[in-house]
């Protein structure tokens, strides 16, 4: 019984010192934390939405998926000698999205990946990032087609470009 009483006193003294160290304040609960702030974002920009319609017109027998995570199509290869390599490689694609993925609806076979580049792709760093992304996709056998948003082709020209490389 004496040990229980001593343990209780030690606990009360410890809490007292801790409160004194923390300025007399208990840690704030999640209810007191500032609220998280989010802003709604549209799935596609107006330019992407127009291009999506063009893709649907050009390829009525195919499906077009907008804003697909690269990680839905690419994963890290197993490397038995370096277990952390998969994590590093996966990190290169984990937060990236593709503008459009064109695929066959019956088999889900990807026909091609289409990127719609606006003026931001003119910057050297972005162009390098685009080359790295394209290299990743082509390394797993995916075709990447890039179109300039400032000179969008007709549905016929788009169809010809996709079928030419098929």
N, C-alpha and C positions, 0 to 999 in steps of 0.2 A: 504494500500500500504506500509505503514511504517513497518507493521508486516511482510510482505513478504520480505522486504529488510533486516530486522533484522534476520529473519530465514535463509536467504541466507548467510549472514555474519557469523552466528553461524555455519552453515554447512561448510563453507570454513575454518573457524578456527579449527573446529573439525577434518576435513580431514588433515589439516596441522599438528596438534598435533599427529594424528595417524601415519602419514608418518614419523614424527620425531621419534616417538617411535619405529617404525618398521625399522629404519635405512635408511629411504628414499626409500625403495623398496616396490613396490606393490606385493601382493601375486602372486606367479607364477601360470600361467594358466596350464591347463592339457597338452597343447601342449609343455610346457617346462619341464614337469615332465619326469624323466627318463623312458625310454620305459620298459614295462613289458617284462620279459624274460621267455620264455617257451621252453621246449624241448619235442620233440615228443616221445611218449612212445608206444611201441607195445601192442596190445590187450592181447597177451599171450606170455609167455616166450617160448623158444624152447621146454622145457620139458612139459609145459602145452599144447602146440600145438600138440605134439606127443600123449599125454594122451587124448586130445580131439578127435583125429583120432581113438584112441582105443575105446573110448566111442561110437563114431558113428558106428564103426564096431560091437560092442557088442549089440547095441540097434538101429537097423535100423528103427524100427517102432516108435521110440521116438525122441523127439527133445532134443538137448543139448545146453543150453545157457551158454556161458562163462562169467565170470566177472560180475555177477549180484549183484546189490546193495541189501544189506539185507533189506533195507527199501522198496524194491519192494515186499517183502514177509511178512514183519513183521511191525506192527504198534503198538503204545501204546494203551492200553485199557483205556476206559473212567473211570475216578475216580472223581465222583461228589464232594467229600469232599476235594479234593486237585487238583485244576485246573492246577497247575504248574507241577504236577507229570508227565503228558503226555509229556511235553516238556523235562523233565529230562530223562525219559525213552527213548524217541525218540533219544535223543543225544547219547545214548550208541550204537546206530546202524547206525546213519546217515552217517558216513564216511567209513563204512565197506563194503567190497565186498565178495562174495562167489566165489570160483573157478569155480564150475559148478553146474547148476541146470538141472536135468533131468525131463522132463515133457511130458505128453501125448499131442500131437498136437491138437487133436479134442476138448479137454475139458480144456486144460491148467492146468490140475491137476498135481501138483508136485509129482513125484514118489520119488525122494530123492535129497538131496544136497550132492555133493561130494567135499571134500577138499583134495587137493594134498599137502602133507606136505614135505617140504625140511628140510635141517639140521637146519634152523633157528627155527624150532618148537621144537628143543631139549632144548632150553633155558627155564628155569623155568618160567620167566615172560610170554613168548610166550605160553607155555603150559597152564598156568593159563588163559590167554586170550582165548585160544582155548576152554577150558572147559566152560568159561562164554558164549562164542558164541554158543557152542553146546547146552547149557542149554536154552538159549533164543529161539533157533530154535525148540528144542524138546518141549518147553512149549507151542508152537502153533501147535504142531502136525506134524512137519516136521522131517523126518528121515535124519540123518547126517551120512555119511560114510567117513572115513578118510583112505587115502592110502599114503604110504611112497613113495616119489619120487625116493628114492634110490633103491626100490625094486618093480617096477611097475608090477602088475599082467598081465597075458594074458587076452585077450578078454573073453575067456571062464570063467576064474576065476573071472573076474570082473562081468560078467553076473550072475554067481552063487551067488556072495556076495550080489548083489542088489536084486535078486529074492528070496534069502533065507530070507531076512528081510522084504519082501513085504507083 
